[in-house]
Amino acid sequence: MSRRQDRQRRTEIPSVRLPWWETSWLRRLGVGLIGAKIFLVPLLFDVSADIPFTVAKTLLSHALTYALVGVMLGLLVLYRRLFPVWSWLHVPVAAFLAANVLATLFAANWTVALFGAHARMLGLATVVDGVVLYFAIVFMIRTRLEAIAVVGAGLAGSAPNTSRS
């Protein structure tokens, strides 16, 4: 081997083939939905509503949750073995969800149990929303860059508006 070939071999960047899971457009869409949810929900309010913050935030959050559920089901169909990641942290989350479902089943007022009072909207639907967000983050965010992007979206969504009229 000549010195030139040896130098080229040393400076050549090895081509690493990422698994199909890492390059999946559906997973990237899910990461984008997570970032959008974390960024947009704190910013949204409706000044024409009787309660300007709660209803608008809940509707947007639930709509993005439906999209996240669709993406996760699509990923489950496409990548059966790569998609679910087991952790013991899932057990308390599932137990919390089961306790809320059980409390909803035995509630005196099912409407309040499912959707919560109008002023706060903290019913079973909101608990399911949070559980879906948890599993979406655990299952879809796999690289440091994705984690930084989602944390950055959360920080950008919580930044104060310093412009004055």
Buried (B, 14 or more C-beta within 10 A) or exposed (E): EEEEEEEEEEEEEEEEEEEEBEEBEBBBBBBBBBBBBBBBBBEBEBEEEEEEEBBBBBEBBBEBBEBBBBBBEBBEEBBEEBBBEEEEEBEEBEEBBEEBEEEBEEBEEEEBBBBBEEEEBBBBBBBBBBBBBBBBBBBBBBEEEBEEBBEEBBEEBEEEEEEEE
